[in-house]
Amino acid sequence: MTNIVANVDFNKETGRIKKALHASNVAPQLSDRNIYDFTPRFKEMNFYASRTHDWALWNPGQRMIDTHFIFPLFKEDPKDPTHYFFDSSDEMIQMCLNTGTKVFYRLGTSIEHTGGRHFNAVAPTDFEKYAEILAGIVRHYNHGWANGFHHNIEYWEVWCEPDGTTSMWDRGFDGYIPFFITVFKRLKQEFPEIKVGGPALCWFNKDCMDKFCIACKDAQIEPDFLSWHCYTADAVDLIRQPAHARKILDRHGFPNTEISINEWHYLLSWQGLHYNVTPDLYRHAIHGPAGMSGIESAAFNLAVLCGWQETPLDSAYYYGGNIDGSWGFRTQNLDMNKNFYSMKMFGTLIADFPKKCFSESKCNTVFTLAGKSEDGKRCALLISDYRGCSRTLDIEINGMEDRKLEVYALDDNHDFTHFNATYLHGNILTLEKERCSSSAYLLVFE
């Protein structure tokens, strides 16, 4: 007797897969490009876009992206192009665009872990002048100013995590709101075609969202997008957040404001990463049974990416904020980790199978997404079993009779590699897991 965990019908098309949910904060790296060029691996993940936050941190020694690097002397005239330094930012952005990945530009500063005193993550003393500096940056990349470009970068975010610690903003969230309004009005005055938003909250902070919306309403502006971050191991909660945000925006009269979760990552605990850091705790946090770079993290990634497709979320950026380290995609030996293969698996699906088909989970650990090629000749099903305890997954599949099937697995022993599967009772596919642990599968029907 079978226990059906999901139903799929490739005869029923339900729209298009939202590619903008598969984006990241990482890009090809400038600093170590001559030692190890990550560009080919980056392209394998097929990210729709890359957010520029923290690019300066993982390109050490480079003056890039952050406003204080581009315009280092605040006393100077922001209308004079000779006071800007764009070179390294120009190079990084072009490298990213060359891969086919769009750019989402975070204006302001990267995070600064310098203890009690900060040197860069400091709120501007003159909001109007700072807004002029930011206008110079937009003008350079979109209007060709200062020997610039016509990249048509669409999304521009005003600062990052002003509701958190002083590592990002030292004037409190109430001090951020008038800053946002000043910058928004200035940028939209000269560049009405771009989308300006924020506030890139540390978490799904309803109180700050309400404050932000009320202040924008009072100022007679409508932000182009509302953004926040989430680091968690609760896939279901993360999938539900966009619907709550949509209700908040609609209640405040912002039906056209987009929703963006532009930092997200699997995380059990900050212990061993940001506090109580010891070698043993760090090893456990990264490489333990439920560590940051293991199969639990990879299956979580795919569960969330599948689940978000049925929500009002407009864009999402995986943090993926570095190639290496705690949030990276490769090991010290330059092997790719499970997070890399999860992103490659999803990137393969959206590249080759953009038409969304009906799929429905019958189990609270199973998340699915079905796609069809543009010509309809090939189909695929992505399955993530996040923390599932069953050794057997039975999936009812309709519309793929007499098709050749290839199955690829991502689990403890497979890195997006071939996996054996069998059909039972006609249209029921059985996946026999090797262990009672998290796993994911991409089924391709030719």
N, C-alpha and C positions, 0 to 999 in steps of 0.2 A: 504494500500500500504506500502510495507516494504522499509526501507532505509538501504541497506547493508553496514556495516562498515568494513567487512573483509570477504575474501574467504579462505577456507581451503579445501585441498584435501589430505586425508590420504592414497590414492592410489599412490601418488607420493612421494617417498623418495628422499631427496635432500642432503644426507650426514649424518654427525654426529654432535650432539650438542657439542660445544666447552666448555668442563667443566672448562678449565683453566681461563675462563672469570668470573667464580664464585669463587672468592677468597677474602681474607680479610687481615686486619692488626691485627686482634684480635686472641686470643688463650685462652685455659683454663688458669685461673689465679692462680699464685703460692701463693701470699701473704695472701689471705683470703680463701684459700682452706678449712681450717679446720672450717671456719664459714659458708661458703656457697659455695658448689662445683658447679661451672657453667658448668662443663664438659658435663653432659647430655643435657643441653640446647644448648651448642655449637655444639654437634654432630647432633642435629636436623636440623641445618642450612646447614650441608653437604658441607662445603667449601672445594674446591679442594686443596687450599694451604693457608698458612698464612705468611705474611711478618713480619719480626721481628722489624720493626721500632717502636720506642716509647714503646716497651715492658717494659723497665726499669721504665718508668713514671707511669704506672698503676700497678706496683708491688713495691710499696714504701718500701724502706729499703733494697732492694735486689740489689746486684752488678751483673748485667746481661747484656749480649748482646753487650752493647756499649764498644768500644775498650778501653776507659780509665778505665772502671771497670774491664775488663778482664786482661789488662796489665797496672796497675796503675802507675808504676815508669818507665817513658820513658828512664831514664838513664841506665836501666838494659839491659842485653844481651837477645835479642829476641830468641836466639837459646837454651836458658836454660828453660826447662819446669817449673822449680820451680818459675819462675817470673810471671806465669799466674794464674788467678783464674777463673776456669770454672764451679764450682759446681752448682750455681743457674741457669746458662744458660743451663747446661746439663739437669737439672731437667725439666725446662720449655720446651725445645725442645723435650725431650722424652714424656712429657705429650701431646704435640701437635701431635707428630707422632703416639702416641697410639690411637688417635681418627681416624686415617686414613687420616689425613691432612698433606700434604707435607709442607716443610719449605723453604721459600725464605729469605736468610740472607742478611740484610742490614749492611754493614761494616761502622764503623764510630760512630756517636753519635745521640742521640735523640735530639729533639728540646729543646731549653733552653730559657724560658721566664723570664730572670733575669734583664730586663732593659738594660741600656747602657753597663754594664760590664758583660762579660761571662767568665765561668770557664771551661766548657767542650766543647762547640761548637767553638773550636779554631783550625784553620788550623795547621797541624803538621809543625814543624820547619825543619824536616829532612824527606823528602819524601821517600828516600831509606830505612831508618830504619823503618819507619812506615809500608812500604810495607812488610818488613820482619816480623813484628808483625802480620800483617794480614795473611801472609802465615802460621804462627804458628796456627792461629785460624782455617783456612781451613784444615790444616794437622790434627788437633785434631779431627775435626768432620767427616772427610772423610777418613783419613788414620790411625786412631788409635793412633796417637802420644799423648804423655803426658797422658797416661791412658785414651785414647779417644775412638772414635767410627768409624764405617764404615757406616755412615748414607747416604752417596752419595748425599748430598745436591747439587743440580744442579745449582741453581741461586745465584749469589753473586753480590750485588750492592755496588758500591763505593760511599759512603757518601750519602747526601740527601739535596736537595734544595740549591745548591751553588749559584744560581742566585737570591736568595731572600735577606732577611735581615740578619744581623749578628747573628741572633738567631740560625743559622745553620752553617754558614761558614763566616769567617771574612776577606777573602782575595779577594773577587770578583770572578766573573765567569772566567775571564782571568787567575786568579791564580789557579783555580781548574783544568783547562785542563791539564797542565803538571803533576799535581798530579795524575789525572786519568790515564794518559799514563804510568807513572812510576809504579803504582799499577797493571794496566792491564798486562804489560809486565812481571812483577815479578810473578804474580799469574799464568799466562798462561805458563810460563817457567816450573814451577814445577807441575802444575795441568792442563794439556791441555784438560782434559775431562770436566771441569766445564765451566759454562757460566758466563762471567763477563761483567757488563754493568753499565749504568747510563745515564744521570747525575741526574735523579730524579728531573727534573725542577719543579718549583713552579706552572707553568701553561704551556699551549701550546705556548711556546716561540720560534717562528721560527728563530729569529736572533741567539739565543743561540744554537739551533739545527744545524744551518748552521756552526757556529763557531766550534762546537764540531766535526762535521763530517769532516770539512776541516782539523782540527788539527790531527784527527785520521788518515786521509788519508796521510797527510804529514809524520806522524810517522810510516806509513806502518803497521797499525793495523786495524782490523775490529771489532768494539764492538759487543758482542753477542746479546745485546738488547739495545734499546733506551727507556728511561722511562721519564714520566712526570706525573703531578698531575692536577686535575681539581675539583673545588668546584663551583657548578652552579645550577641553576634551569632550564636551557635550555637543555632539553633532546636531541633535534635534533642536536644542535651544538656538544654536547659531543659524539653523535653517529658518526658524520662526521669526527671528529678529526683523527682517525686512518688512513683513506684514505689519508689525507693531509700528515701525517707523512711518510706513505709508499712512496709517491712521493718524499719527501725530501731525504729519504735514498737511493732510487733508483737513483736519480739524482747524488748523490755523489758516486755511485758505491758500495753501501752496500745492495745488494739484499737479503742477508742471515741474516741481522740483524733483530732480532725480535722486536716487538712493545709491550710496556707494559704501561698501565695507572695504576700505582700502588698506587695511592691514589685518590679516588673519593668519592663524597658525595653530596647529595642535599643541596643547600644553597641559600637562597634568598639574604642575606646580612651578612657581618661580624659584623654589628652593634648589640650590645647586647651580642655578644660572645667574640670578641677580642678587641673592642673599644667601648667607651661610655657605658660601662657595668654598669647597675643599676638593682636592683631586678625586676622592672617592664619590662624593655627592655629584660632582660634575660628570664623571664616567657613568654613574647610574642614570642621571637625567638625560644624557645623550644616547647611551648605548644599552641601557637596561631593558628589561622585557617590554616595558611600555615607554621606551625612550623617544627622544625627539626625532631621531633619524631612522627609526625602525618601522616594522610593518604596521604597528598600531597607528602611527602617524600617517603613513601612506594610505591606509584604508579609510581613515578619518577624512583625509583630503578628498578622496574620490566620493565618499558618502555625501559630503557637503556640496561638492560641485554638481553632483546629480540632483540633490534635493533642492538646491537654489533655482533650478530651471523652472520650477512651478511656483515661484514667488515673484513679487514685484521688484526684486532687486535689479538694478540697472547695470552695476559694475562691481567687481571685486578684485582685490589685489593681494595675492599671497605674499606673506613676508617670509620667505625668499628675499631677504635684504642683503644677501651676500652670497658668494659662490661657496665659500668655505665657512667653517666654524659652526656655532650652535644652530644657526638659521640657514645653513648652506645646503648644497646639493652634492657635495663630494667629500670623501674621506681624506685623511692625511696622506694616504697612498695614491690619491688622485682617482680612486674608484668612485663611481656614482653610487649614492645611497638610495634608500627606498623612496624618499621624497622625490628625487629626480625621476624615478621610474613611474611614480604616480602621475606626475605632471606630463611626462611623455605619453603615458597611456591616454590621458584625457585630451592632450593636444592632438593625438592621432585621430581620436573620435571626431573632434570638431573640424579637423582638416578634411577628412574624407567622407563624413556622413552628416552633413549639415541639416538635413530635414529630420525633425523630431517626430517620432512615432509613439504610439500608446504603450506605456508600461506602467505597471502598478505593483507595488510591494505588498506582500501578505504577511510580512514578518518585520518586527521592529528593529532588527539588526541589518536588514537588507535594503539597499538603496540601488535604484536602477535608472538607466537612461538609454533609450533606443534611438538609433539614427539610421538614415537612408542616404545614399549618394544622390547627387543631383539628377543623374540619369535613371535612378531607381533600380539599377542592376545589382547593387551591393548593399548590404545592410549590416548593422553592428549593434551589439548589446553590451553595455558596460554594467557590471554588477560589483558592488562593494558590500562585503559582509563584515561590518565593523563590530568587533567583539562578539561575533557569533559563536555559539557553543556547539552547534550541530556539525557533524562530520559530513553530512550530505545536504546538498542544495538541489531541489527539484524545481525547474522553471518550465512553465507552460508557454510554448512559443507557437504562434499562429502566423501563417503567411510565408513560411520559409520551407515548405515541403520540397523535397528533392533538391535542396541546395547543398553545395559543398560547405563544410563547416571547419573553421580553424579556431582553436581556443588558445588564448594567451593568459598566463597567470602571473600574479604578483603576490607572493607570499614569502614565508621564511626561506624557501629554497628556490624560488623562481623570481627573476627580475624581468618581467614582461617577456617571458619566453613561453614556448609551446607547452601545452598541457593536454592530457588525454581526457575526453569526455564521452559519454555514451547516451544514446536515446533509449527511452523506455516508453511503452504505451503510445507509440506514434509521435505525438508532438510534445512530449515531455523530455527535457534534457536534464540529465543528472550530472552534477559536479561532485566528485568525491574528494573532499579536502584531505590533505595529508595530516593536518593537525587541527585540534579544536582551538583555532586562533583566528585573528583577523586575516582577511585575504581579499583579493579583487581579481576580476576576470574580464577580458575583452573577447567577445564572441563575434567572429566575422563570417558572414554568409555570402558566398560568391554565387 
